[in-house]
Every structure is written in structure tokens, then in C-alpha cells.
Amino acid sequence: MRIDESVTIRCRPSAVWKAIADPAQYGELITGVTRWDRCGRGSADPHPGSRYSMRMQVGATEVGGVVELVEYTPGCDIAWHSVTGVDQRGRWRLREIEPGVTRVTHRIAYQTPGVWGLIADRVAGRQVRDNVRSTLRALRDRCERSGERRDSAQGAGDPVSVIAQQVQALRVVVSAGLLRPMRPDRLVGTALALHHWGFTVPGGIAASAIRSPNAAAVVDERGVTSFAQLDAGSNALANGLAAAGIREGDRVGLLCRNHRGFVLAMLALTKLGADVLFLNTGFAAPQLAEVLRREGAIAVMHDEEFTELVGEALPANRRFLTWSDQPLREDDLERLIAESDPAEPQPPERSSRLVILTSGTTGTPKGASRGQPRTADPLLAILSRIPMRAREITLVAAPLFHAWGAMHLGLGVLLSSTLVLQRRFDPEQVLAAIEEHRVTALAAVPLMLQRMVDLPAHVRRRYDTSSLRVVAVSGSALSGDLARRFMDEYGDVVHNLYGSTEVAWATIATPEDLRAAPGTAGRPPYGTVVRLVDERGRDVPRGATGRIFVGNQMLFEGYTGGGGKDVLDGLMATGDVGRFDEEGRLFVEGRDDEMIVSGGENVFPAEVEEVLAAHPDVAEVAVVGVPDEEWGQRLAAYVVARPGRRLSADQVKSHVRSRLARYKVPRDVELLRALPRNATGKVVKKDLAHSTARKPSGTRRKTVRRSTR
């Protein structure tokens, strides 16, 4: 019996060859094959003479034996014959029938006499043919998807695809208001500034200072700073820091809250070509000293309130004050700007690196190094899904030292937007600022949205927030319930970006996405590829859970202490797992190392958290896995009740039990007044897990029942 099927694939033969080159992977590739393992000694690379143990499912029976490669011509042919077991022959044949199009033939032949003849005639014929056809379809889909990912990530592809991408980019630029009439001298000056500095923060400020010199760049509690003032001031500060011994390639820590001093310091350092180390304002003194030492910072620029925190970690002449709480006291930035030459420094030969620390919620924070944008593609990626516009007013409530806040600083200066900055987040003060400055965009983390909707109704409605068009959220998971509650109050304005310090962004959910599919992380924006794979690197089908890998223009360069994230085909792991729904929207189900196995069942805490977040009496929730002698691991839920509401552990368990499988019901429930969070609002789960793990079983259950609200 002989089965001979072919398929046409829109790829070069070399791309298809990558998928079939290793016969040891045929157990994953060929439908119906249950095992195809290398056997024997010698080179592991496939070659004529290589032998494999093969088994195929036929009906309720597994048949097969040992096969040997008799032909192996890279890019063209692989053929094998049986050595033991069922008498069979097989072949892959690849031929390029036109440029970029490959004809793939898969052939299986069996001897009909004896037992195999009986199976082939009565059972195997139709099933094996269906399996071969299914294999070829899967191969075609896999190779063509891979080609689309490669074209998207590298900007390559056929002319039609390239033109379509350019049209999309032009549409984004026009809708953002980046194309507008301009005086010829300003047009030339803007182009030269961007050519000089690139699409960096210095480039954005220099270009904005040319086209809108007197427009407000930063508004903080000290008043308004124009683009011209910010550009000239950062030039003088850069020259002053250079005179103080800061050189290209030096690493300088920045420990500031959100104010003009942060922006001036970052601008000056990047104009010098120094690396900027963003420091968390929530650090304790020992942790700060350790980070400064480990990251090799030679200086630190800090607010006055952190003077004692910095202590003696660095010499006095390497500590620069960025903000003084005393109105009449001049800080170092003001002094250096006043004393130094405002002439623009020469762009450095080496581009500045931005070092952002990971959140440290599951371990010690690590420095993630990233270069500055070389093209406008990162700007276009964000604007393709978040409709921010040039020369509007953005309130950046997220900390500027955090990746999300830093992204909006860069986005704002490239759009010539006015940035409204507040040193400390207060939900009512944010509403007041939106009304006062007619803010059109708010950059925040989910906890800030939670605090805003938790304000009493009479406070929320005291302020006119009708100017607000966009609320851009990132930094931690946004529950579907919180998104709904916020949009019910402030309008359909929420855009949720999912990403990480390492990959920058992966997907963005629009208000339409969040309404239609609560809890979704959205879809990949312009120029971004997202792929879900299993533990062997194979694409998972839609609806199945897989590790999330991302490709975009701003993947980080690696951890400053060495190492990085897993990379697959040029895409980088986020460290999370998720699934795509039928509409292509991503749902993040949790960290790939957060999955717990309880009594043999796999559970991701994020699913349980989403269910509990929808409870009308729950304000905040975190679910973790903790060791258990009987079950291996068990779920523990930490719940904060809404103000004025009462909750019990039994109510929490009952709510989960009515919506999820029994094994997903938390065995431990602790009712807390607040969850431990870092400065960016992320829950520090390791603290919760450690506190529960230290308690004896009996004490824990007793504590659960007596927990305070």
C-alpha cells in the first residue's frame, strides 16, 4: 500500500527544511506517530545510516519498528526504510516550484502481505492517509506563520506586505497629529535635531524646543517649564556634570520622585552618554547601597528626602541634589545649570543605556539594560493601539523610575506633549489636576485606578474629568472587574499594556477589548510578534496555554549582572504563560514559575485572583502556592475587603467553589488590611508565601478563622 500526498507552502525550501530536518522530532511533527526516538551510537546529526525506533497509532494498536535513513540531502530529500518490525518505506521531498513557493511531498509505503496487509486493507488505509494530510496541513501552517513572524520582526517580506506596513505607519502618524504644517526653518531644524540625536529623549526635547519653544514641557508644583528652558537647562546641566567628572560610559543612579529634576537629570546624563540607573524610591538603605555597588554607579542624583537613605554609599562630591524641600535652598541642579554653559554638548560616540531594575517581587531586583530607540518604530507601536496625540497634556502618575513611567516620559517628549508631574500619588489630587490642566491622557498603574474608583462618590464627582480621552495602564495585572468599574465611572478610556521590564511591550488591550473580553491583555501592536509555545518550543493551538515569547524593537540587552531571558527564533520570553482566544486576544494566566501542582492538578493563581476580584466585597486579592505535606502544594488566598464590607474565609472559598473546579479553591484564606506592595504597586508575593509557609498547619487554619478585617 502506498500513500502519496503533497502540499504547497509559501516559503523557501530552506524554511521548510528547518521543520523536518531532525527525524528525532517526527513524534511531534507527524500526526499518528507516537514515538520516533534516535537509537544506536555515533553522530547525533542525521545522516544515511542513522536509526530510529518508530511507533504509529493505527486504530487501537501501536505498530512500527526500527527504521534507517537511506537518503539525507539537506534542503531536498529524506528517505527511510524499515529494519525490523513492520515493513515500510517513507520519504520527504522538497522542491521549489517558483521563487518563495515550495512543493512538499510526504510518501508512506507498506508491504501488503501478512498481518500488515490485513491492517492496511481494513483499518489503516483511510486513517494513515488522513494522518499524512493532517501532517502536511500542520507543516504548512507552521512554516507560513514562521515566515510571517520573521517578516514582521525583521521588516522584511513581499512588497505588498511592506507597503501595507508603511500605510499602517502613515495612518498612525497622521492620527497622532505628528504631521502638520511648519515653518521651513523649524522643519529643517526638527529634522536635523532628530538626525543628530535620533528618536531618543534628547532628540525629542531638541526637536520640540525648535518647533514649539515656548510650549509647556513640564508642569509640577514649582510651575511650568517650557521646551526651550528644558533643552537649554539640560545642556547646561550636562556640561556642569562633565566638569564635575561625569564621563561617557559612567553609570549614575537617579533616585527621584516625579518632578522636573528627574527629567533634567535624565536628559543631561543621556546627552553625556552616561548610563542612567533608575533607583526605586521604596528601597531601604542596605538594599540601595547593595544596588549601587552591584551596578557600579559612580554617582547618584537624588531628592533631599533621600539624603539619609543614600548615606555614605558614595563620596559627597558624587552626590547631587535634584530637589530640595526647603523653598529658599538651592539644589545642585539649579546651581550647576546657573554656573554652566548652555551650549548643546556634542552627541557621544556611545549611546546612553537606561538601566531599569526589575520589580523584585519574586527575588532580588536585577538591572535590565536597554539602549535608546534608533527609529520611530517603538513610538508607532504604542500609538497604533493607544490613541495619544501630539501636543496634548499627559499626567504621568506612574513613577518615572519604573519602565512604564519612563516610557511615557519618552513618548511625551517625542509627541511634544505637556507632562504634568506630581511627586506623590494621591487619587483626589490626580482628579483635581485633570480638571485644572484639562488633562487628556493619564499614565498609571492598576493600583492607582483602584484608589480612584474607591474614592467616595461625592469626591469623585466633585471634579470635571471630561477632558480625559486615554488612561494608559501597565505595571501589573489589570483585572476585568477593575477595568469595568473604572470605565463605568470615567468612560471607555482604559488601554491596558501587557509587557515586562525585559520585553517592554507585548500586547495592548483597547476599551473595546476590555468590554468584550474582561481580563484580556489585548493584541500585539504595530511591528510586534507574540508567540505561545509549549515546553518543547512548539506553537500551541489557539485556546491552549503556552509560554509567551515576544519580538519587538525594544527587547532588553540583558541583565547587567549577566544572563538574560530565554530566546526562541529571535523572540524573547516574558516569563509568563497565556492563551489566545478565538479573536486573537491574549489572556495572561500567570508566571511560568507560578503554576502550582496540587494533588496532581495544575493551577495558575491568576485565574483564581480574577474570580475573587469580581466579588463585590473584595478590594484586593493575591493568590500564591505554598508547600503542603499531603498535596505537594496548596493555594493560599490573601484578601482585602472593601471599606465598610465584611468577609469571611468561608465566603471567599464558596465564591471560588461556585465558579471554578474544586482543586482551584484556596485551602487557606487570610483576610488582611492591605497587601504588601512595592513602590510601583505590584504585590510582593514572596512576602505572603513566606509568611504562610512559616506557620504550622494547625496555627495557620486557626489564624484564617480569626483574621482581622
MOZILIN-V403969 format. One record per residue. N is the residue number from 1. RES is the residue in one small letter. SS is DSSP state (H for helix, E for strand, C for the rest). NEAR is the number of other ideal C-beta (glycine too) atoms within 8 Angstrom. Layout:
n:N res:RES ss:SS near:NEAR
n:N res:RES ss:SS near:NEAR
This chain:
n:1 res:m ss:C near:10
n:2 res:r ss:E near:7
n:3 res:i ss:E near:11
n:4 res:d ss:E near:7
n:5 res:e ss:E near:11
n:6 res:s ss:E near:9
n:7 res:v ss:E near:10
n:8 res:t ss:E near:10
n:9 res:i ss:E near:12
n:10 res:r ss:C near:7
n:11 res:c ss:C near:13
n:12 res:r ss:C near:8
n:13 res:p ss:H near:12
n:14 res:s ss:H near:7
n:15 res:a ss:H near:12
n:16 res:v ss:H near:15
n:17 res:w ss:H near:11
n:18 res:k ss:H near:7
n:19 res:a ss:H near:10
n:20 res:i ss:H near:10
n:21 res:a ss:C near:7
n:22 res:d ss:C near:6
n:23 res:p ss:H near:12
n:24 res:a ss:H near:10
n:25 res:q ss:H near:8
n:26 res:y ss:H near:11
n:27 res:g ss:H near:11
n:28 res:e ss:H near:6
n:29 res:l ss:H near:11
n:30 res:i ss:C near:9
n:31 res:t ss:C near:9
n:32 res:g ss:C near:11
n:33 res:v ss:E near:13
n:34 res:t ss:E near:8
n:35 res:r ss:E near:9
n:36 res:w ss:E near:13
n:37 res:d ss:E near:8
n:38 res:r ss:E near:9
n:39 res:c ss:E near:7
n:40 res:g ss:C near:6
n:41 res:r ss:C near:2
n:42 res:g ss:C near:6
n:43 res:s ss:C near:4
n:44 res:a ss:C near:4
n:45 res:d ss:C near:4
n:46 res:p ss:C near:10
n:47 res:h ss:C near:8
n:48 res:p ss:C near:7
n:49 res:g ss:C near:7
n:50 res:s ss:C near:13
n:51 res:r ss:E near:12
n:52 res:y ss:E near:16
n:53 res:s ss:E near:11
n:54 res:m ss:E near:12
n:55 res:r ss:E near:11
n:56 res:m ss:E near:11
n:57 res:q ss:E near:9
n:58 res:v ss:E near:12
n:59 res:g ss:C near:8
n:60 res:a ss:C near:2
n:61 res:t ss:E near:7
n:62 res:e ss:E near:8
n:63 res:v ss:E near:10
n:64 res:g ss:E near:10
n:65 res:g ss:E near:10
n:66 res:v ss:E near:12
n:67 res:v ss:E near:13
n:68 res:e ss:E near:12
n:69 res:l ss:E near:16
n:70 res:v ss:E near:7
n:71 res:e ss:E near:9
n:72 res:y ss:E near:11
n:73 res:t ss:E near:7
n:74 res:p ss:C near:6
n:75 res:g ss:C near:7
n:76 res:c ss:C near:8
n:77 res:d ss:E near:10
n:78 res:i ss:E near:12
n:79 res:a ss:E near:12
n:80 res:w ss:E near:13
n:81 res:h ss:E near:9
n:82 res:s ss:E near:13
n:83 res:v ss:C near:9
n:84 res:t ss:C near:5
n:85 res:g ss:C near:8
n:86 res:v ss:C near:9
n:87 res:d ss:C near:6
n:88 res:q ss:E near:11
n:89 res:r ss:E near:10
n:90 res:g ss:E near:11
n:91 res:r ss:E near:12
n:92 res:w ss:E near:11
n:93 res:r ss:E near:9
n:94 res:l ss:E near:13
n:95 res:r ss:E near:9
n:96 res:e ss:E near:10
n:97 res:i ss:E near:7
n:98 res:e ss:E near:5
n:99 res:p ss:C near:4
n:100 res:g ss:C near:7
n:101 res:v ss:E near:11
n:102 res:t ss:E near:14
n:103 res:r ss:E near:11
n:104 res:v ss:E near:15
n:105 res:t ss:E near:11
n:106 res:h ss:E near:13
n:107 res:r ss:E near:12
n:108 res:i ss:E near:11
n:109 res:a ss:E near:9
n:110 res:y ss:E near:12
n:111 res:q ss:C near:8
n:112 res:t ss:C near:8
n:113 res:p ss:C near:5
n:114 res:g ss:H near:6
n:115 res:v ss:H near:5
n:116 res:w ss:H near:13
n:117 res:g ss:H near:11
n:118 res:l ss:H near:8
n:119 res:i ss:H near:13
n:120 res:a ss:H near:13
n:121 res:d ss:H near:9
n:122 res:r ss:H near:6
n:123 res:v ss:H near:9
n:124 res:a ss:H near:12
n:125 res:g ss:H near:10
n:126 res:r ss:H near:6
n:127 res:q ss:H near:11
n:128 res:v ss:H near:14
n:129 res:r ss:H near:10
n:130 res:d ss:H near:9
n:131 res:n ss:H near:11
n:132 res:v ss:H near:13
n:133 res:r ss:H near:9
n:134 res:s ss:H near:9
n:135 res:t ss:H near:13
n:136 res:l ss:H near:13
n:137 res:r ss:H near:9
n:138 res:a ss:H near:10
n:139 res:l ss:H near:15
n:140 res:r ss:H near:12
n:141 res:d ss:H near:8
n:142 res:r ss:H near:10
n:143 res:c ss:H near:13
n:144 res:e ss:H near:11
n:145 res:r ss:H near:9
n:146 res:s ss:H near:11
n:147 res:g ss:H near:11
n:148 res:e ss:H near:9
n:149 res:r ss:H near:13
n:150 res:r ss:H near:11
n:151 res:d ss:H near:12
n:152 res:s ss:H near:12
n:153 res:a ss:H near:11
n:154 res:q ss:H near:7
n:155 res:g ss:C near:9
n:156 res:a ss:C near:6
n:157 res:g ss:C near:9
n:158 res:d ss:C near:7
n:159 res:p ss:H near:5
n:160 res:v ss:H near:6
n:161 res:s ss:H near:9
n:162 res:v ss:H near:11
n:163 res:i ss:H near:8
n:164 res:a ss:H near:8
n:165 res:q ss:H near:12
n:166 res:q ss:H near:8
n:167 res:v ss:H near:8
n:168 res:q ss:H near:10
n:169 res:a ss:H near:10
n:170 res:l ss:H near:8
n:171 res:r ss:H near:8
n:172 res:v ss:H near:12
n:173 res:v ss:H near:10
n:174 res:v ss:H near:9
n:175 res:s ss:H near:9
n:176 res:a ss:C near:12
n:177 res:g ss:C near:9
n:178 res:l ss:C near:8
n:179 res:l ss:C near:5
n:180 res:r ss:C near:6
n:181 res:p ss:C near:2
n:182 res:m ss:C near:8
n:183 res:r ss:C near:5
n:184 res:p ss:H near:6
n:185 res:d ss:H near:6
n:186 res:r ss:H near:10
n:187 res:l ss:H near:9
n:188 res:v ss:H near:8
n:189 res:g ss:H near:11
n:190 res:t ss:H near:12
n:191 res:a ss:H near:8
n:192 res:l ss:H near:8
n:193 res:a ss:H near:12
n:194 res:l ss:H near:12
n:195 res:h ss:H near:6
n:196 res:h ss:H near:9
n:197 res:w ss:H near:9
n:198 res:g ss:C near:11
n:199 res:f ss:C near:13
n:200 res:t ss:C near:13
n:201 res:v ss:H near:12
n:202 res:p ss:H near:12
n:203 res:g ss:H near:14
n:204 res:g ss:H near:14
n:205 res:i ss:H near:15
n:206 res:a ss:H near:14
n:207 res:a ss:H near:14
n:208 res:s ss:H near:14
n:209 res:a ss:H near:13
n:210 res:i ss:H near:10
n:211 res:r ss:H near:11
n:212 res:s ss:C near:9
n:213 res:p ss:C near:9
n:214 res:n ss:C near:6
n:215 res:a ss:C near:11
n:216 res:a ss:E near:8
n:217 res:a ss:E near:14
n:218 res:v ss:E near:12
n:219 res:v ss:E near:11
n:220 res:d ss:E near:13
n:221 res:e ss:C near:6
n:222 res:r ss:C near:5
n:223 res:g ss:E near:6
n:224 res:v ss:E near:6
n:225 res:t ss:E near:12
n:226 res:s ss:E near:11
n:227 res:f ss:H near:14
n:228 res:a ss:H near:9
n:229 res:q ss:H near:9
n:230 res:l ss:H near:17
n:231 res:d ss:H near:13
n:232 res:a ss:H near:10
n:233 res:g ss:H near:12
n:234 res:s ss:H near:15
n:235 res:n ss:H near:15
n:236 res:a ss:H near:14
n:237 res:l ss:H near:16
n:238 res:a ss:H near:14
n:239 res:n ss:H near:13
n:240 res:g ss:H near:13
n:241 res:l ss:H near:14
n:242 res:a ss:H near:11
n:243 res:a ss:H near:7
n:244 res:a ss:C near:9
n:245 res:g ss:C near:7
n:246 res:i ss:C near:12
n:247 res:r ss:C near:8
n:248 res:e ss:C near:9
n:249 res:g ss:C near:7
n:250 res:d ss:C near:10
n:251 res:r ss:E near:12
n:252 res:v ss:E near:15
n:253 res:g ss:E near:14
n:254 res:l ss:E near:17
n:255 res:l ss:E near:14
n:256 res:c ss:C near:16
n:257 res:r ss:C near:11
n:258 res:n ss:C near:13
n:259 res:h ss:C near:14
n:260 res:r ss:H near:11
n:261 res:g ss:H near:13
n:262 res:f ss:H near:15
n:263 res:v ss:H near:16
n:264 res:l ss:H near:15
n:265 res:a ss:H near:15
n:266 res:m ss:H near:13
n:267 res:l ss:H near:15
n:268 res:a ss:H near:14
n:269 res:l ss:H near:16
n:270 res:t ss:H near:15
n:271 res:k ss:H near:14
n:272 res:l ss:H near:15
n:273 res:g ss:C near:12
n:274 res:a ss:C near:15
n:275 res:d ss:E near:13
n:276 res:v ss:E near:14
n:277 res:l ss:E near:15
n:278 res:f ss:E near:13
n:279 res:l ss:C near:15
n:280 res:n ss:C near:11
n:281 res:t ss:C near:11
n:282 res:g ss:C near:5
n:283 res:f ss:C near:10
n:284 res:a ss:C near:6
n:285 res:a ss:H near:9
n:286 res:p ss:H near:6
n:287 res:q ss:H near:8
n:288 res:l ss:H near:14
n:289 res:a ss:H near:10
n:290 res:e ss:H near:8
n:291 res:v ss:H near:15
n:292 res:l ss:H near:14
n:293 res:r ss:H near:8
n:294 res:r ss:H near:9
n:295 res:e ss:C near:12
n:296 res:g ss:C near:6
n:297 res:a ss:C near:11
n:298 res:i ss:C near:9
n:299 res:a ss:E near:12
n:300 res:v ss:E near:16
n:301 res:m ss:E near:16
n:302 res:h ss:E near:17
n:303 res:d ss:E near:11
n:304 res:e ss:H near:12
n:305 res:e ss:H near:5
n:306 res:f ss:H near:10
n:307 res:t ss:H near:8
n:308 res:e ss:H near:6
n:309 res:l ss:H near:11
n:310 res:v ss:H near:12
n:311 res:g ss:C near:7
n:312 res:e ss:C near:3
n:313 res:a ss:C near:9
n:314 res:l ss:C near:11
n:315 res:p ss:C near:5
n:316 res:a ss:H near:4
n:317 res:n ss:H near:6
n:318 res:r ss:H near:10
n:319 res:r ss:E near:12
n:320 res:f ss:E near:14
n:321 res:l ss:E near:13
n:322 res:t ss:E near:16
n:323 res:w ss:E near:13
n:324 res:s ss:C near:8
n:325 res:d ss:C near:5
n:326 res:q ss:C near:6
n:327 res:p ss:C near:3
n:328 res:l ss:C near:3
n:329 res:r ss:C near:7
n:330 res:e ss:C near:5
n:331 res:d ss:C near:12
n:332 res:d ss:H near:9
n:333 res:l ss:H near:15
n:334 res:e ss:H near:8
n:335 res:r ss:H near:9
n:336 res:l ss:H near:14
n:337 res:i ss:H near:12
n:338 res:a ss:H near:7
n:339 res:e ss:H near:6
n:340 res:s ss:C near:11
n:341 res:d ss:C near:6
n:342 res:p ss:C near:8
n:343 res:a ss:C near:6
n:344 res:e ss:C near:7
n:345 res:p ss:C near:10
n:346 res:q ss:C near:4
n:347 res:p ss:C near:8
n:348 res:p ss:C near:10
n:349 res:e ss:C near:4
n:350 res:r ss:C near:7
n:351 res:s ss:C near:9
n:352 res:s ss:C near:14
n:353 res:r ss:E near:11
n:354 res:l ss:E near:13
n:355 res:v ss:E near:15
n:356 res:i ss:E near:13
n:357 res:l ss:E near:15
n:358 res:t ss:C near:10
n:359 res:s ss:C near:9
n:360 res:g ss:C near:11
n:361 res:t ss:C near:9
n:362 res:t ss:C near:7
n:363 res:g ss:C near:4
n:364 res:t ss:C near:4
n:365 res:p ss:C near:9
n:366 res:k ss:C near:10
n:367 res:g ss:E near:15
n:368 res:a ss:E near:14
n:369 res:s ss:E near:13
n:370 res:r ss:E near:12
n:371 res:g ss:E near:9
n:372 res:q ss:C near:13
n:373 res:p ss:C near:14
n:374 res:r ss:C near:7
n:375 res:t ss:C near:7
n:376 res:a ss:C near:7
n:377 res:d ss:H near:10
n:378 res:p ss:H near:13
n:379 res:l ss:H near:12
n:380 res:l ss:H near:13
n:381 res:a ss:H near:15
n:382 res:i ss:H near:15
n:383 res:l ss:H near:13
n:384 res:s ss:C near:9
n:385 res:r ss:C near:12
n:386 res:i ss:C near:10
n:387 res:p ss:C near:8
n:388 res:m ss:C near:14
n:389 res:r ss:C near:10
n:390 res:a ss:C near:10
n:391 res:r ss:C near:10
n:392 res:e ss:C near:11
n:393 res:i ss:E near:12
n:394 res:t ss:E near:17
n:395 res:l ss:E near:16
n:396 res:v ss:E near:14
n:397 res:a ss:C near:12
n:398 res:a ss:C near:15
n:399 res:p ss:C near:10
n:400 res:l ss:C near:16
n:401 res:f ss:C near:15
n:402 res:h ss:C near:14
n:403 res:a ss:H near:10
n:404 res:w ss:H near:13
n:405 res:g ss:H near:14
n:406 res:a ss:H near:13
n:407 res:m ss:H near:10
n:408 res:h ss:H near:14
n:409 res:l ss:H near:14
n:410 res:g ss:H near:12
n:411 res:l ss:H near:13
n:412 res:g ss:H near:12
n:413 res:v ss:H near:14
n:414 res:l ss:H near:11
n:415 res:l ss:C near:15
n:416 res:s ss:C near:13
n:417 res:s ss:C near:14
n:418 res:t ss:E near:14
n:419 res:l ss:E near:15
n:420 res:v ss:E near:13
n:421 res:l ss:E near:15
n:422 res:q ss:C near:14
n:423 res:r ss:C near:9
n:424 res:r ss:C near:5
n:425 res:f ss:C near:9
n:426 res:d ss:C near:7
n:427 res:p ss:H near:11
n:428 res:e ss:H near:9
n:429 res:q ss:H near:9
n:430 res:v ss:H near:15
n:431 res:l ss:H near:15
n:432 res:a ss:H near:9
n:433 res:a ss:H near:12
n:434 res:i ss:H near:16
n:435 res:e ss:H near:11
n:436 res:e ss:H near:6
n:437 res:h ss:H near:11
n:438 res:r ss:C near:8
n:439 res:v ss:C near:13
n:440 res:t ss:C near:11
n:441 res:a ss:E near:15
n:442 res:l ss:E near:13
n:443 res:a ss:E near:12
n:444 res:a ss:E near:11
n:445 res:v ss:C near:16
n:446 res:p ss:H near:14
n:447 res:l ss:H near:9
n:448 res:m ss:H near:14
n:449 res:l ss:H near:15
n:450 res:q ss:H near:11
n:451 res:r ss:H near:10
n:452 res:m ss:H near:13
n:453 res:v ss:H near:11
n:454 res:d ss:C near:9
n:455 res:l ss:C near:11
n:456 res:p ss:C near:5
n:457 res:a ss:H near:6
n:458 res:h ss:H near:6
n:459 res:v ss:H near:9
n:460 res:r ss:H near:12
n:461 res:r ss:C near:6
n:462 res:r ss:C near:6
n:463 res:y ss:C near:10
n:464 res:d ss:C near:6
n:465 res:t ss:C near:9
n:466 res:s ss:C near:4
n:467 res:s ss:C near:11
n:468 res:l ss:C near:14
n:469 res:r ss:C near:7
n:470 res:v ss:E near:12
n:471 res:v ss:E near:13
n:472 res:a ss:E near:13
n:473 res:v ss:E near:13
n:474 res:s ss:C near:11
n:475 res:g ss:C near:12
n:476 res:s ss:C near:11
n:477 res:a ss:C near:7
n:478 res:l ss:C near:12
n:479 res:s ss:C near:13
n:480 res:g ss:H near:13
n:481 res:d ss:H near:10
n:482 res:l ss:H near:13
n:483 res:a ss:H near:13
n:484 res:r ss:H near:11
n:485 res:r ss:H near:9
n:486 res:f ss:H near:13
n:487 res:m ss:H near:14
n:488 res:d ss:H near:5
n:489 res:e ss:H near:7
n:490 res:y ss:H near:9
n:491 res:g ss:C near:5
n:492 res:d ss:C near:7
n:493 res:v ss:C near:11
n:494 res:v ss:E near:13
n:495 res:h ss:E near:14
n:496 res:n ss:E near:13
n:497 res:l ss:E near:15
n:498 res:y ss:E near:13
n:499 res:g ss:C near:12
n:500 res:s ss:C near:9
n:501 res:t ss:C near:9
n:502 res:e ss:C near:13
n:503 res:v ss:C near:14
n:504 res:a ss:C near:13
n:505 res:w ss:C near:15
n:506 res:a ss:C near:15
n:507 res:t ss:E near:16
n:508 res:i ss:E near:14
n:509 res:a ss:E near:14
n:510 res:t ss:C near:9
n:511 res:p ss:H near:10
n:512 res:e ss:H near:7
n:513 res:d ss:H near:12
n:514 res:l ss:H near:17
n:515 res:r ss:H near:9
n:516 res:a ss:H near:6
n:517 res:a ss:C near:10
n:518 res:p ss:C near:10
n:519 res:g ss:C near:7
n:520 res:t ss:C near:13
n:521 res:a ss:C near:12
n:522 res:g ss:E near:14
n:523 res:r ss:E near:11
n:524 res:p ss:C near:8
n:525 res:p ss:C near:12
n:526 res:y ss:C near:13
n:527 res:g ss:C near:11
n:528 res:t ss:C near:14
n:529 res:v ss:E near:11
n:530 res:v ss:E near:12
n:531 res:r ss:E near:13
n:532 res:l ss:E near:14
n:533 res:v ss:E near:12
n:534 res:d ss:C near:8
n:535 res:e ss:C near:4
n:536 res:r ss:C near:6
n:537 res:g ss:C near:6
n:538 res:r ss:C near:7
n:539 res:d ss:E near:9
n:540 res:v ss:C near:10
n:541 res:p ss:C near:5
n:542 res:r ss:C near:7
n:543 res:g ss:C near:7
n:544 res:a ss:C near:8
n:545 res:t ss:C near:9
n:546 res:g ss:E near:12
n:547 res:r ss:E near:11
n:548 res:i ss:E near:15
n:549 res:f ss:E near:15
n:550 res:v ss:E near:17
n:551 res:g ss:E near:14
n:552 res:n ss:C near:15
n:553 res:q ss:C near:10
n:554 res:m ss:C near:10
n:555 res:l ss:C near:11
n:556 res:f ss:C near:14
n:557 res:e ss:C near:8
n:558 res:g ss:E near:9
n:559 res:y ss:E near:10
n:560 res:t ss:C near:11
n:561 res:g ss:C near:7
n:562 res:g ss:C near:5
n:563 res:g ss:C near:5
n:564 res:g ss:C near:9
n:565 res:k ss:C near:10
n:566 res:d ss:C near:6
n:567 res:v ss:E near:8
n:568 res:l ss:E near:10
n:569 res:d ss:C near:8
n:570 res:g ss:C near:8
n:571 res:l ss:E near:13
n:572 res:m ss:E near:14
n:573 res:a ss:E near:13
n:574 res:t ss:E near:13
n:575 res:g ss:E near:9
n:576 res:d ss:E near:12
n:577 res:v ss:E near:13
n:578 res:g ss:E near:13
n:579 res:r ss:E near:13
n:580 res:f ss:E near:10
n:581 res:d ss:C near:11
n:582 res:e ss:C near:5
n:583 res:e ss:C near:6
n:584 res:g ss:C near:6
n:585 res:r ss:C near:14
n:586 res:l ss:E near:16
n:587 res:f ss:E near:12
n:588 res:v ss:E near:12
n:589 res:e ss:E near:11
n:590 res:g ss:E near:12
n:591 res:r ss:E near:9
n:592 res:d ss:C near:10
n:593 res:d ss:C near:6
n:594 res:e ss:C near:11
n:595 res:m ss:C near:11
n:596 res:i ss:E near:11
n:597 res:v ss:E near:10
n:598 res:s ss:E near:14
n:599 res:g ss:C near:7
n:600 res:g ss:C near:4
n:601 res:e ss:E near:9
n:602 res:n ss:E near:6
n:603 res:v ss:E near:14
n:604 res:f ss:C near:11
n:605 res:p ss:H near:14
n:606 res:a ss:H near:12
n:607 res:e ss:H near:12
n:608 res:v ss:H near:15
n:609 res:e ss:H near:13
n:610 res:e ss:H near:12
n:611 res:v ss:H near:12
n:612 res:l ss:H near:15
n:613 res:a ss:H near:12
n:614 res:a ss:C near:9
n:615 res:h ss:C near:9
n:616 res:p ss:C near:5
n:617 res:d ss:C near:9
n:618 res:v ss:E near:15
n:619 res:a ss:E near:8
n:620 res:e ss:E near:10
n:621 res:v ss:E near:11
n:622 res:a ss:E near:12
n:623 res:v ss:E near:13
n:624 res:v ss:E near:13
n:625 res:g ss:E near:12
n:626 res:v ss:E near:11
n:627 res:p ss:E near:6
n:628 res:d ss:E near:10
n:629 res:e ss:C near:4
n:630 res:e ss:C near:4
n:631 res:w ss:C near:8
n:632 res:g ss:E near:8
n:633 res:q ss:E near:11
n:634 res:r ss:E near:12
n:635 res:l ss:E near:17
n:636 res:a ss:E near:16
n:637 res:a ss:E near:15
n:638 res:y ss:E near:13
n:639 res:v ss:E near:14
n:640 res:v ss:E near:12
n:641 res:a ss:E near:12
n:642 res:r ss:C near:9
n:643 res:p ss:C near:6
n:644 res:g ss:C near:3
n:645 res:r ss:C near:8
n:646 res:r ss:C near:6
n:647 res:l ss:C near:11
n:648 res:s ss:C near:7
n:649 res:a ss:H near:11
n:650 res:d ss:H near:6
n:651 res:q ss:H near:9
n:652 res:v ss:H near:17
n:653 res:k ss:H near:11
n:654 res:s ss:H near:8
n:655 res:h ss:H near:11
n:656 res:v ss:H near:15
n:657 res:r ss:H near:9
n:658 res:s ss:C near:5
n:659 res:r ss:C near:6
n:660 res:l ss:C near:9
n:661 res:a ss:C near:5
n:662 res:r ss:H near:5
n:663 res:y ss:H near:8
n:664 res:k ss:H near:11
n:665 res:v ss:C near:10
n:666 res:p ss:C near:13
n:667 res:r ss:C near:8
n:668 res:d ss:E near:13
n:669 res:v ss:E near:13
n:670 res:e ss:E near:13
n:671 res:l ss:E near:13
n:672 res:l ss:E near:9
n:673 res:r ss:C near:5
n:674 res:a ss:C near:7
n:675 res:l ss:C near:10
n:676 res:p ss:C near:7
n:677 res:r ss:E near:9
n:678 res:n ss:C near:11
n:679 res:a ss:C near:9
n:680 res:t ss:C near:13
n:681 res:g ss:C near:11
n:682 res:k ss:C near:11
n:683 res:v ss:E near:11
n:684 res:v ss:C near:11
n:685 res:k ss:H near:10
n:686 res:k ss:H near:9
n:687 res:d ss:H near:8
n:688 res:l ss:H near:15
n:689 res:a ss:H near:12
n:690 res:h ss:H near:8
n:691 res:s ss:H near:8
n:692 res:t ss:H near:13
n:693 res:a ss:H near:8
n:694 res:r ss:C near:5
n:695 res:k ss:C near:9
n:696 res:p ss:C near:5
n:697 res:s ss:H near:7
n:698 res:g ss:H near:6
n:699 res:t ss:H near:8
n:700 res:r ss:H near:11
n:701 res:r ss:H near:9
n:702 res:k ss:H near:8
n:703 res:t ss:H near:10
n:704 res:v ss:H near:11
n:705 res:r ss:H near:7
n:706 res:r ss:H near:6
n:707 res:s ss:C near:11
n:708 res:t ss:C near:5
n:709 res:r ss:C near:7
